[in-house]
Amino acid sequence: MSVARHDGAQAGSQGTAGRSGPIRVVVAKPGLDGHDRGAKVIARALRDAGMEVIYTGLHQTPEQIVDTAIQEDADAIGLSILSGAHNTLFAKVIALLEERDAADIKVFGGGIIPEADIAPLKAQGVAEIFTPGATTASIVDWVNANVRSLAV
């Protein structure tokens, strides 16, 4: 697994509750989707907004993503899915977080996700879905407004 740190810091052992400092976000590309330009743009925007970003690279399994999030003491996971497997992949990540007692890690994502699938994904525990046309500013604002309370 290729994990690129965008902050120069070492991973710690403290959980998300009560941590001070920047929000820590794992940005991941699960499944067979091979297009990662959007994920890299989001990772850079979050980093430029002062967050610590861990980008996992392409072709990650839900297990690898959850392992990385736990090992890196992440506050959130941002999934980018263009392959059409969003219902399966989001559900698996949410289930693994619950199994690993890490359900406090917020999951959000984006990609080619039909409007009809957004409400069911949110009902499963996905905090937010960003569709094509979402601005990097709107994603940064959402993360600051909805994940910051975990990290401060």
Backbone as a chain_set.jsonl record, in Angstrom:
{"seq": "MSVARHDGAQAGSQGTAGRSGPIRVVVAKPGLDGHDRGAKVIARALRDAGMEVIYTGLHQTPEQIVDTAIQEDADAIGLSILSGAHNTLFAKVIALLEERDAADIKVFGGGIIPEADIAPLKAQGVAEIFTPGATTASIVDWVNANVRSLAV", "coords": {"N": [[0.847, -1.179, 0.0], [0.547, 2.189, -0.83], [1.114, 5.032, 0.906], [0.868, 8.393, 1.137], [2.049, 11.05, 2.975], [1.004, 14.318, 3.695], [1.946, 16.275, 5.377], [4.223, 15.979, 6.861], [4.312, 14.982, 9.427], [4.498, 12.507, 12.057], [2.601, 9.515, 12.555], [0.381, 9.27, 15.285], [-0.831, 7.929, 18.458], [-3.134, 8.735, 19.603], [-6.688, 8.93, 19.84], [-9.538, 10.212, 17.92], [-11.213, 11.768, 19.509], [-11.136, 14.658, 21.433], [-8.691, 15.548, 20.482], [-6.31, 18.043, 19.752], [-5.298, 20.452, 17.305], [-4.694, 20.165, 13.731], [-7.322, 18.995, 11.546], [-7.444, 15.61, 10.581], [-7.412, 13.848, 7.64], [-8.082, 11.015, 5.729], [-7.746, 10.431, 2.382], [-9.081, 8.493, -0.101], [-9.055, 6.064, -2.768], [-11.083, 3.696, -3.442], [-11.446, 0.279, -4.646], [-11.553, -0.666, -8.143], [-11.342, 1.593, -9.654], [-9.497, 3.747, -11.685], [-8.947, 6.443, -11.923], [-7.641, 9.251, -10.574], [-7.392, 12.002, -10.411], [-9.295, 13.896, -9.407], [-9.417, 13.144, -6.683], [-6.833, 13.786, -5.899], [-6.879, 16.551, -6.276], [-8.749, 17.286, -4.326], [-7.41, 16.367, -2.036], [-5.196, 18.09, -2.042], [-6.507, 20.574, -1.754], [-7.656, 20.306, 0.806], [-5.333, 20.007, 2.303], [-4.113, 22.503, 1.765], [-5.858, 24.063, 3.141], [-5.087, 23.725, 5.69], [-5.331, 21.231, 6.85], [-4.289, 17.931, 7.86], [-3.428, 15.572, 5.54], [-3.765, 12.315, 4.341], [-3.089, 10.538, 1.638], [-4.097, 7.657, 0.041], [-3.649, 6.495, -2.427], [-4.282, 4.661, -5.513], [-6.658, 1.941, -6.069], [-7.379, 0.769, -3.545], [-8.419, -1.443, -0.964], [-11.445, -1.678, 1.011], [-10.68, -2.586, 3.566], [-7.934, -1.888, 3.688], [-8.181, 0.883, 3.615], [-9.622, 1.497, 5.963], [-7.828, 0.437, 7.858], [-5.647, 2.2, 7.439], [-6.832, 4.651, 8.185], [-7.318, 4.226, 10.911], [-4.708, 3.667, 11.878], [-3.5, 6.096, 11.317], [-4.811, 7.817, 12.968], [-7.074, 9.195, 12.017], [-9.554, 11.743, 11.548], [-11.501, 11.768, 9.69], [-12.644, 10.111, 6.686], [-12.318, 10.48, 3.295], [-13.816, 9.376, 0.461], [-13.306, 8.715, -2.958], [-15.142, 7.853, -5.659], [-15.617, 6.632, -8.78], [-16.403, 4.488, -10.194], [-18.906, 3.305, -10.066], [-19.389, 1.529, -8.065], [-20.187, 2.508, -5.646], [-22.274, 2.051, -3.721], [-21.694, -0.481, -2.604], [-18.978, -0.15, -1.763], [-18.917, 2.113, 0.005], [-20.642, 1.126, 2.004], [-19.195, -1.072, 2.948], [-16.869, 0.152, 4.03], [-18.037, 1.699, 6.1], [-19.155, -0.399, 7.661], [-16.812, -1.792, 8.42], [-15.514, 0.185, 9.937], [-17.288, 0.355, 12.079], [-17.06, -2.287, 13.095], [-14.439, -2.197, 13.986], [-14.52, -0.528, 16.141], [-14.391, 2.193, 15.485], [-16.232, 4.016, 14.653], [-16.48, 6.698, 15.062], [-15.003, 8.013, 13.213], [-15.606, 10.086, 10.639], [-17.231, 9.573, 7.507], [-17.088, 10.675, 4.25], [-17.745, 11.5, 0.816], [-17.315, 11.434, -2.777], [-17.977, 11.69, -6.309], [-19.086, 9.993, -9.241], [-22.081, 9.672, -8.541], [-25.319, 8.691, -8.496], [-28.191, 10.778, -7.966], [-30.369, 9.446, -6.802], [-29.142, 7.553, -5.208], [-27.993, 8.861, -3.092], [-29.469, 9.547, -0.684], [-29.988, 6.897, 0.434], [-27.288, 6.15, 0.926], [-26.531, 8.057, 2.841], [-28.283, 7.291, 4.857], [-27.101, 4.93, 5.607], [-24.911, 5.835, 6.937], [-23.019, 7.463, 5.726], [-21.628, 10.592, 5.841], [-21.661, 12.841, 4.095], [-22.153, 13.529, 0.626], [-20.522, 14.481, -2.285], [-21.099, 15.662, -5.462], [-20.302, 15.736, -9.031], [-19.144, 18.949, -9.939], [-19.171, 20.109, -7.474], [-17.503, 22.485, -5.499], [-14.056, 22.918, -4.515], [-13.829, 24.613, -2.362], [-16.374, 24.371, -1.15], [-16.24, 21.772, -0.224], [-14.06, 21.853, 1.557], [-15.137, 23.718, 3.375], [-17.316, 22.222, 4.334], [-15.998, 20.048, 5.582], [-14.562, 21.429, 7.58], [-16.738, 22.464, 9.074], [-18.091, 20.168, 9.893], [-16.389, 18.16, 10.8], [-14.499, 19.29, 12.391], [-15.406, 19.578, 15.062], [-14.856, 17.109, 16.15], [-12.125, 17.131, 16.204], [-11.153, 19.185, 17.766]], "CA": [[0.0, 0.0, 0.0], [1.283, 3.443, -0.922], [0.473, 6.082, 1.686], [1.64, 9.628, 1.05], [1.713, 12.035, 3.997], [1.091, 15.68, 3.168], [2.149, 17.206, 6.475], [5.523, 15.748, 7.454], [4.193, 14.527, 10.807], [4.44, 11.077, 12.315], [1.316, 9.056, 13.081], [0.344, 9.14, 16.732], [-1.704, 6.874, 18.949], [-4.304, 9.345, 20.22], [-7.899, 8.829, 19.038], [-10.043, 11.472, 17.402], [-11.901, 12.561, 20.524], [-10.329, 15.523, 22.271], [-7.4, 15.907, 19.897], [-6.173, 19.404, 19.261], [-4.506, 20.499, 16.09], [-5.419, 20.104, 12.453], [-8.161, 17.852, 11.191], [-6.699, 14.597, 9.836], [-8.307, 13.233, 6.671], [-7.582, 10.027, 4.77], [-8.399, 10.508, 1.074], [-8.844, 7.163, -0.652], [-9.665, 5.605, -4.02], [-11.328, 2.257, -3.28], [-11.878, -0.514, -5.787], [-10.782, -0.748, -9.379], [-11.329, 2.894, -10.321], [-8.131, 4.155, -11.926], [-8.868, 7.88, -12.18], [-7.459, 9.857, -9.254], [-7.133, 13.441, -10.468], [-10.194, 14.584, -8.479], [-8.996, 12.859, -5.313], [-5.617, 14.564, -5.633], [-7.287, 17.954, -6.154], [-9.373, 17.429, -3.003], [-6.355, 16.215, -1.03], [-4.418, 19.331, -2.014], [-7.35, 21.649, -1.21], [-7.752, 20.101, 2.255], [-4.002, 20.328, 2.84], [-3.911, 23.948, 1.682], [-6.727, 24.664, 4.15], [-4.489, 23.5, 7.002], [-5.594, 19.887, 7.359], [-3.314, 16.886, 7.579], [-4.061, 14.692, 4.564], [-3.077, 11.085, 4.008], [-3.659, 10.029, 0.392], [-3.729, 6.245, -0.006], [-3.36, 6.021, -3.774], [-5.315, 3.924, -6.243], [-6.963, 0.515, -5.926], [-7.345, 0.36, -2.149], [-9.569, -2.192, -0.467], [-12.018, -1.055, 2.214], [-9.871, -2.959, 4.725], [-6.734, -1.05, 3.694], [-8.578, 2.261, 3.913], [-9.951, 1.569, 7.394], [-6.565, 0.259, 8.588], [-4.893, 3.451, 7.348], [-7.513, 5.672, 8.982], [-7.088, 3.935, 12.329], [-3.282, 3.832, 12.153], [-3.156, 7.511, 11.2], [-5.664, 8.591, 13.882], [-7.844, 10.111, 11.18], [-10.852, 12.248, 11.976], [-12.447, 11.541, 8.598], [-12.225, 9.436, 5.466], [-12.961, 10.963, 2.087], [-13.722, 8.381, -0.604], [-13.595, 9.149, -4.318], [-15.573, 6.653, -6.382], [-16.155, 6.907, -10.107], [-16.594, 3.197, -10.851], [-20.269, 2.8, -9.951], [-19.465, 0.583, -6.948], [-20.297, 3.316, -4.43], [-23.145, 1.457, -2.696], [-20.959, -1.57, -1.963], [-17.74, 0.294, -1.129], [-19.225, 2.936, 1.183], [-21.219, 0.258, 3.037], [-18.126, -1.89, 3.522], [-16.04, 1.004, 4.875], [-18.821, 2.003, 7.304], [-19.241, -1.624, 8.47], [-15.495, -2.059, 9.004], [-15.278, 1.165, 11.006], [-18.087, -0.074, 13.235], [-16.441, -3.509, 13.633], [-13.151, -1.857, 14.599], [-14.785, 0.5, 17.166], [-13.891, 3.462, 14.963], [-17.359, 4.673, 13.982], [-16.373, 8.145, 15.236], [-14.341, 8.553, 12.017], [-16.648, 10.448, 9.673], [-16.998, 9.168, 6.123], [-17.739, 11.481, 3.223], [-17.194, 11.088, -0.461], [-17.803, 12.051, -3.985], [-17.74, 11.01, -7.565], [-20.25, 9.819, -10.094], [-23.052, 9.008, -7.673], [-26.661, 9.16, -8.866], [-28.99, 11.452, -6.931], [-31.223, 8.457, -6.131], [-28.349, 6.753, -4.272], [-27.43, 9.685, -2.019], [-30.22, 9.363, 0.579], [-29.668, 5.604, 1.05], [-25.921, 6.171, 1.445], [-26.549, 8.824, 4.089], [-28.977, 6.468, 5.853], [-26.134, 3.915, 6.043], [-23.886, 6.458, 7.769], [-22.125, 8.368, 5.002], [-21.974, 11.924, 6.35], [-21.957, 13.761, 2.992], [-21.774, 13.126, -0.729], [-20.282, 15.587, -3.206], [-21.238, 15.209, -6.842], [-19.549, 16.586, -9.96], [-19.494, 20.358, -9.876], [-18.914, 20.627, -6.124], [-16.247, 23.236, -5.465], [-13.149, 22.543, -3.437], [-14.175, 25.459, -1.211], [-17.54, 23.808, -0.456], [-15.804, 20.557, 0.47], [-13.264, 22.32, 2.697], [-16.069, 24.307, 4.345], [-18.087, 21.15, 4.956], [-15.117, 19.316, 6.507], [-14.33, 22.283, 8.756], [-17.962, 22.6, 9.855], [-18.663, 18.9, 10.347], [-15.393, 17.273, 11.37], [-13.728, 20.088, 13.359], [-15.846, 19.33, 16.433], [-14.174, 15.906, 16.622], [-10.68, 17.31, 16.296], [-10.744, 20.276, 18.67]], "C": [[0.887, 1.234, 0.0], [0.515, 4.514, -0.156], [1.366, 7.304, 1.667], [1.152, 10.604, 2.104], [1.915, 13.414, 3.402], [1.281, 16.696, 4.282], [3.508, 17.049, 7.148], [5.481, 15.211, 8.866], [4.221, 13.006, 10.883], [3.053, 10.727, 12.848], [1.428, 8.897, 14.588], [-0.585, 8.029, 17.152], [-2.969, 7.426, 19.584], [-5.502, 9.221, 19.287], [-8.406, 10.197, 18.629], [-10.671, 12.347, 18.468], [-10.899, 13.376, 21.323], [-8.978, 15.908, 21.706], [-7.407, 17.374, 19.506], [-5.343, 19.348, 17.993], [-5.357, 20.325, 14.848], [-6.293, 18.86, 12.327], [-7.315, 16.915, 10.334], [-7.68, 13.843, 8.943], [-7.545, 12.231, 5.815], [-8.407, 10.204, 3.501], [-8.049, 9.224, 0.347], [-9.62, 6.915, -1.939], [-9.896, 4.102, -3.901], [-11.666, 1.58, -4.608], [-10.973, -0.373, -6.99], [-10.707, 0.557, -10.153], [-9.895, 3.38, -10.469], [-7.942, 5.638, -12.167], [-8.769, 8.597, -10.845], [-7.205, 11.358, -9.268], [-7.994, 14.202, -9.459], [-9.795, 14.374, -7.031], [-7.755, 13.658, -4.953], [-5.927, 16.051, -5.495], [-7.894, 18.202, -4.774], [-8.315, 17.322, -1.911], [-5.54, 17.5, -0.909], [-5.233, 20.485, -1.409], [-7.472, 21.523, 0.309], [-6.418, 20.437, 2.92], [-3.764, 21.832, 2.865], [-4.778, 24.698, 2.688], [-6.241, 24.364, 5.569], [-4.739, 22.129, 7.601], [-4.415, 18.976, 7.059], [-4.01, 15.867, 6.698], [-3.162, 13.491, 4.299], [-3.775, 10.543, 2.766], [-3.167, 8.605, 0.189], [-3.341, 5.752, -1.379], [-4.51, 5.202, -4.334], [-5.501, 2.496, -5.737], [-6.875, 0.004, -4.495], [-8.598, -0.441, -1.797], [-10.179, -1.437, 0.71], [-11.201, -1.379, 3.468], [-8.606, -2.104, 4.817], [-7.063, 0.38, 4.091], [-8.865, 2.419, 5.402], [-8.689, 1.381, 8.232], [-5.756, 1.552, 8.593], [-5.519, 4.518, 8.231], [-7.27, 5.463, 10.476], [-5.624, 4.164, 12.688], [-2.866, 5.295, 12.159], [-3.993, 8.408, 12.116], [-6.497, 9.616, 13.123], [-9.144, 10.521, 11.841], [-11.921, 11.935, 10.942], [-11.781, 10.755, 7.482], [-13.02, 10.044, 4.328], [-12.736, 9.961, 0.967], [-14.082, 9.009, -1.934], [-13.9, 7.906, -5.137], [-16.227, 7.064, -7.694], [-16.611, 5.628, -10.815], [-18.031, 2.686, -10.848], [-20.452, 1.83, -8.801], [-19.669, 1.287, -5.613], [-21.162, 2.671, -3.347], [-22.41, 0.363, -1.921], [-19.766, -1.051, -1.17], [-17.981, 1.176, 0.098], [-19.736, 2.062, 2.323], [-20.14, -0.569, 3.723], [-17.226, -1.065, 4.436], [-16.761, 1.331, 6.184], [-18.874, 0.782, 8.228], [-17.904, -1.939, 9.142], [-15.16, -1.082, 10.118], [-16.048, 0.77, 12.264], [-17.48, -1.308, 13.896], [-15.168, -3.208, 14.405], [-13.289, -0.784, 15.68], [-14.231, 1.859, 16.767], [-14.993, 4.223, 14.23], [-17.356, 6.184, 14.181], [-15.618, 8.799, 14.077], [-15.426, 8.819, 10.983], [-16.239, 10.042, 8.268], [-17.787, 10.099, 5.214], [-17.143, 11.066, 1.893], [-17.793, 11.824, -1.624], [-17.456, 11.231, -5.191], [-19.013, 10.973, -8.376], [-21.259, 8.991, -9.308], [-24.436, 9.55, -8.013], [-27.416, 9.759, -7.683], [-29.822, 10.449, -6.131], [-30.461, 7.618, -5.104], [-27.873, 7.55, -3.058], [-28.161, 9.482, -0.693], [-29.957, 7.993, 1.206], [-28.242, 5.534, 1.608], [-25.857, 6.928, 2.767], [-27.242, 8.041, 5.202], [-28.057, 5.376, 6.406], [-25.02, 4.498, 6.903], [-22.884, 7.316, 7.042], [-22.555, 9.797, 5.351], [-22.35, 12.903, 5.245], [-21.455, 13.171, 1.692], [-21.633, 14.386, -1.577], [-20.312, 15.037, -4.624], [-20.444, 16.128, -7.775], [-20.062, 18.024, -9.945], [-19.32, 20.96, -8.492], [-17.57, 21.343, -6.138], [-15.35, 22.721, -4.345], [-13.451, 23.359, -2.186], [-15.362, 24.881, -0.441], [-17.167, 22.542, 0.311], [-14.982, 20.917, 1.699], [-14.181, 22.893, 3.774], [-16.851, 23.225, 5.071], [-17.228, 20.398, 5.967], [-14.864, 20.155, 7.758], [-15.557, 22.367, 9.652], [-18.424, 21.29, 10.501], [-17.676, 17.939, 10.964], [-14.613, 17.998, 12.466], [-14.124, 19.777, 14.8], [-15.223, 18.063, 17.005], [-12.715, 16.19, 16.944], [-10.247, 18.365, 17.293], [-11.005, 19.914, 20.094]], "O": [[1.863, 1.308, 0.746], [-0.606, 4.864, -0.527], [2.504, 7.252, 2.135], [-0.029, 10.952, 2.13], [2.888, 13.651, 2.686], [0.84, 17.84, 4.167], [3.903, 17.911, 7.933], [6.538, 15.0, 9.461], [3.994, 12.315, 9.89], [2.409, 11.542, 13.509], [2.451, 8.443, 15.101], [-1.075, 7.269, 16.317], [-3.801, 6.653, 20.06], [-5.36, 9.386, 18.076], [-7.794, 11.218, 18.942], [-10.659, 13.571, 18.335], [-9.918, 12.834, 21.832], [-8.187, 16.543, 22.403], [-8.402, 17.882, 18.989], [-4.761, 18.317, 17.658], [-6.586, 20.337, 14.912], [-6.023, 17.821, 12.929], [-6.563, 17.363, 9.469], [-8.657, 13.269, 9.425], [-6.499, 12.549, 5.248], [-9.636, 10.135, 3.545], [-6.874, 8.891, 0.191], [-10.692, 7.478, -2.163], [-9.007, 3.314, -4.223], [-12.109, 2.223, -5.559], [-9.8, -0.015, -6.881], [-10.068, 0.616, -11.204], [-9.152, 3.422, -9.489], [-6.86, 6.053, -12.584], [-9.714, 8.56, -10.057], [-6.839, 11.93, -8.24], [-7.486, 15.058, -8.735], [-9.827, 15.311, -6.233], [-7.634, 14.152, -3.832], [-5.305, 16.739, -4.686], [-7.591, 19.205, -4.129], [-8.324, 18.106, -0.961], [-5.232, 17.944, 0.197], [-4.699, 21.28, -0.637], [-7.399, 22.525, 1.02], [-6.383, 21.075, 3.972], [-3.276, 22.374, 3.857], [-4.472, 25.834, 3.05], [-6.913, 24.711, 6.541], [-4.389, 21.891, 8.757], [-3.644, 19.216, 6.13], [-5.066, 15.349, 7.061], [-1.962, 13.632, 4.065], [-4.933, 10.131, 2.838], [-1.96, 8.362, 0.167], [-2.752, 4.678, -1.493], [-5.565, 5.068, -3.714], [-4.632, 1.927, -5.077], [-6.348, -1.084, -4.258], [-9.694, -0.148, -2.275], [-9.494, -0.634, 1.344], [-11.05, -0.524, 4.341], [-8.245, -1.645, 5.901], [-6.304, 1.016, 4.823], [-8.4, 3.372, 6.028], [-8.497, 2.092, 9.218], [-5.237, 1.956, 9.634], [-4.808, 5.218, 8.952], [-7.043, 6.423, 11.213], [-5.332, 4.795, 13.704], [-1.98, 5.69, 12.917], [-3.888, 9.632, 12.043], [-6.609, 10.768, 13.542], [-9.754, 9.757, 12.589], [-13.105, 11.847, 11.269], [-10.558, 10.728, 7.343], [-14.248, 10.118, 4.385], [-11.598, 9.719, 0.566], [-15.057, 9.755, -2.029], [-13.056, 7.024, -5.298], [-17.249, 7.75, -7.713], [-17.148, 5.692, -11.921], [-18.344, 1.729, -11.556], [-21.563, 1.348, -8.577], [-19.359, 0.726, -4.563], [-20.816, 2.739, -2.168], [-22.508, 0.305, -0.695], [-19.558, -1.462, -0.028], [-17.32, 1.004, 1.122], [-19.321, 2.227, 3.47], [-20.168, -0.745, 4.941], [-16.854, -1.533, 5.512], [-16.164, 1.25, 7.257], [-18.664, 0.906, 9.434], [-17.876, -2.314, 10.314], [-14.586, -1.473, 11.134], [-15.522, 0.843, 13.374], [-17.391, -1.371, 15.122], [-14.855, -3.894, 15.378], [-12.291, -0.192, 16.093], [-13.676, 2.585, 17.591], [-14.72, 4.981, 13.3], [-18.14, 6.889, 13.545], [-15.599, 10.026, 13.976], [-16.085, 7.893, 10.508], [-15.074, 10.147, 7.883], [-18.992, 10.285, 5.383], [-16.139, 10.355, 1.855], [-18.645, 12.702, -1.481], [-16.748, 10.227, -5.116], [-19.9, 11.811, -8.217], [-21.283, 7.764, -9.402], [-24.697, 10.74, -7.835], [-27.289, 9.299, -6.548], [-29.963, 10.59, -4.916], [-31.078, 7.029, -4.216], [-27.394, 6.96, -2.089], [-27.512, 9.264, 0.33], [-29.72, 7.924, 2.412], [-28.018, 4.923, 2.653], [-25.199, 6.483, 3.708], [-26.835, 8.118, 6.361], [-28.22, 4.948, 7.549], [-24.265, 3.755, 7.529], [-21.974, 7.856, 7.671], [-23.718, 10.16, 5.173], [-23.258, 13.714, 5.426], [-20.477, 12.425, 1.655], [-22.514, 15.246, -1.584], [-19.629, 14.063, -4.938], [-19.969, 17.182, -7.35], [-21.268, 18.267, -9.939], [-19.321, 22.182, -8.343], [-16.608, 20.853, -6.729], [-15.826, 22.162, -3.357], [-13.34, 22.849, -1.071], [-15.362, 24.896, 0.789], [-17.72, 22.275, 1.378], [-15.186, 20.345, 2.77], [-14.019, 22.587, 4.955], [-17.032, 23.297, 6.287], [-17.672, 20.136, 7.085], [-14.944, 19.642, 8.874], [-15.424, 22.342, 10.875], [-19.079, 21.311, 11.544], [-18.093, 16.974, 11.604], [-14.115, 17.35, 13.387], [-13.259, 19.719, 15.674], [-15.074, 17.949, 18.221], [-12.136, 15.575, 17.839], [-9.066, 18.429, 17.635], [-10.726, 20.707, 20.994]]}, "num_chains": 1, "name": "protein.A"}
